[in-house]
Amino acid sequence: IIFAIEEMGNRYTKSLGKAMIICVAVSGAVAIVLLGFHPIFADFDDDMSFLQYLIVVPCVSIPAGVLGGFWSLILFFGVRMKQARIFSKLP
């Protein structure tokens, strides 16, 4: 429900007001009533030792951070390239 409201953005909430937010909330409540509560991570079982966490967390978080930094640079320089004179005729 929260993701649906977030995806609507400011444009929809300004034009449609509270009606769209109420509609999303009511539809989510109806889905919970009809299908029941469904926790996504209810059966999460932690079988890793502390030493395994010390190995896994840096091996995942450092490459993810570097890739996120590259992604932000690509977005930043992509916008700057589109605004340059050479690319001003492109859509």
Phi, psi and chi 1 to 4 in degrees:
 res  aa     phi    psi   chi1   chi2   chi3   chi4
   1 ILE       -  -44.9  -64.9  170.4      -      -
   2 ILE   -65.4  -37.7  -66.7  172.5      -      -
   3 PHE   -64.5  -37.9  -68.6  126.1      -      -
   4 ALA   -64.5  -42.2      -      -      -      -
   5 ILE   -66.4  -39.2  -66.6  171.6      -      -
   6 GLU   -65.7  -40.5  179.6 -177.7  -20.1      -
   7 GLU   -69.9  -22.4  -71.0  -62.2  -37.0      -
   8 MET   -65.0  -34.7  -74.4 -172.1  -59.7      -
   9 GLY    72.9 -178.9      -      -      -      -
  10 ASN   -71.4  -30.5  -70.0  -26.1      -      -
  11 ARG   -61.4  -46.1 -176.6  178.2   54.9  159.7
  12 TYR   -73.4  -38.5  -69.3  114.3      -      -
  13 THR   -69.5  -30.5   54.8      -      -      -
  14 LYS   -74.1  -37.9  -73.4  180.0 -177.5  176.2
  15 SER   -82.2  -37.2   62.8      -      -      -
  16 LEU   -99.9  -10.6  -62.9  175.2      -      -
  17 GLY    69.5 -142.4      -      -      -      -
  18 LYS   -81.7  -13.2  -64.3  178.3 -175.5  176.2
  19 ALA   -61.5  -42.1      -      -      -      -
  20 MET   -68.4  -41.1 -176.5   65.7   76.5      -
  21 ILE   -64.6  -41.4  -65.3  174.3      -      -
  22 ILE   -64.3  -41.1  -68.5  170.9      -      -
  23 CYS   -62.4  -43.3 -177.2      -      -      -
  24 VAL   -65.5  -42.4  169.2      -      -      -
  25 ALA   -65.1  -42.5      -      -      -      -
  26 VAL   -67.0  -41.3  168.2      -      -      -
  27 SER   -65.4  -36.6   64.8      -      -      -
  28 GLY   -66.1  -40.0      -      -      -      -
  29 ALA   -65.3  -40.0      -      -      -      -
  30 VAL   -64.1  -40.7  168.2      -      -      -
  31 ALA   -62.8  -39.2      -      -      -      -
  32 ILE   -67.0  -39.9  -70.2  172.9      -      -
  33 VAL   -66.0  -43.4  167.7      -      -      -
  34 LEU   -75.7  -41.7  -67.7  178.1      -      -
  35 LEU  -100.4  -14.5  -59.8  174.7      -      -
  36 GLY    87.7  164.9      -      -      -      -
  37 PHE   -72.4  133.5 -178.3   67.4      -      -
  38 HIS  -127.7   90.3 -178.9   66.7      -      -
  39 PRO   -73.4  129.8   25.1  -31.0      -      -
  40 ILE   -73.4  -43.6  -64.7  173.1      -      -
  41 PHE  -107.3   36.3  -60.7  110.5      -      -
  42 ALA   -70.7  -33.6      -      -      -      -
  43 ASP  -100.3   28.4  -64.2  -31.1      -      -
  44 PHE   -70.3  123.2 -178.0   73.3      -      -
  45 ASP  -119.8  128.5 -168.4   19.1      -      -
  46 ASP   -98.5  101.5 -174.7   17.4      -      -
  47 ASP  -109.1    6.2  -70.1  -25.1      -      -
  48 MET   -88.2  145.0  -68.3  176.7   59.2      -
  49 SER   -85.4  169.7   67.8      -      -      -
  50 PHE   -63.1  -37.4 -178.1   72.3      -      -
  51 LEU   -64.3  -38.8 -177.9   60.9      -      -
  52 GLN   -65.1  -37.6  -71.2  172.7  -30.5      -
  53 TYR   -62.9  -39.2  -83.1  118.1      -      -
  54 LEU   -64.2  -25.2  -73.1  177.0      -      -
  55 ILE   -88.8  -45.9  -64.6  169.6      -      -
  56 VAL   -72.6  -43.7  169.9      -      -      -
  57 VAL   -61.0  -49.6  170.3      -      -      -
  58 PRO   -66.4  -34.3  -19.8   29.8      -      -
  59 CYS   -67.2  -24.0  -70.6      -      -      -
  60 VAL   -96.5  -44.0  172.4      -      -      -
  61 SER   -73.6  -36.9   60.7      -      -      -
  62 ILE   -67.6  -49.8  -67.9  172.2      -      -
  63 PRO   -62.9  -35.5  -22.4   31.5      -      -
  64 ALA   -65.1  -39.4      -      -      -      -
  65 GLY   -66.6  -41.1      -      -      -      -
  66 VAL   -65.2  -44.0  169.8      -      -      -
  67 LEU   -64.6  -36.7  -71.4  174.1      -      -
  68 GLY   -64.7  -38.2      -      -      -      -
  69 GLY   -64.9  -42.7      -      -      -      -
  70 PHE   -62.9  -40.3  -76.5  137.5      -      -
  71 TRP   -61.3  -43.5  177.0 -109.2      -      -
  72 SER   -66.2  -36.2   65.5      -      -      -
  73 LEU   -65.9  -41.0  -72.6  174.2      -      -
  74 ILE   -61.3  -43.8  -70.5  169.2      -      -
  75 LEU   -65.1  -43.7  -69.4  176.6      -      -
  76 PHE   -63.5  -51.2  177.8   71.2      -      -
  77 PHE   -73.9  -25.5  -72.3  116.6      -      -
  78 GLY   -65.2  -40.7      -      -      -      -
  79 VAL   -67.4  -41.1  168.8      -      -      -
  80 ARG   -65.5  -37.4  -70.5 -173.2   64.3 -167.6
  81 MET   -66.8  -37.9  -75.8  177.9   55.3      -
  82 LYS   -68.4  -30.0 -170.2  169.4 -177.3  173.5
  83 GLN   -83.9   -9.5  -68.0  173.7  -10.7      -
  84 ALA   -69.3  160.6      -      -      -      -
  85 ARG   -62.5  -37.7  -81.0 -171.0 -175.7 -172.3
  86 ILE   -59.6  -39.0  -60.8  169.8      -      -
  87 PHE   -99.5   12.5  -61.0  106.4      -      -
  88 SER   -68.0  -22.3   62.9      -      -      -
  89 LYS   -85.4  -11.3  -65.2 -179.7 -178.0  176.9
  90 LEU   -75.8  151.3  -65.6  176.3      -      -
  91 PRO   -69.5      -   18.0  -23.4      -      -
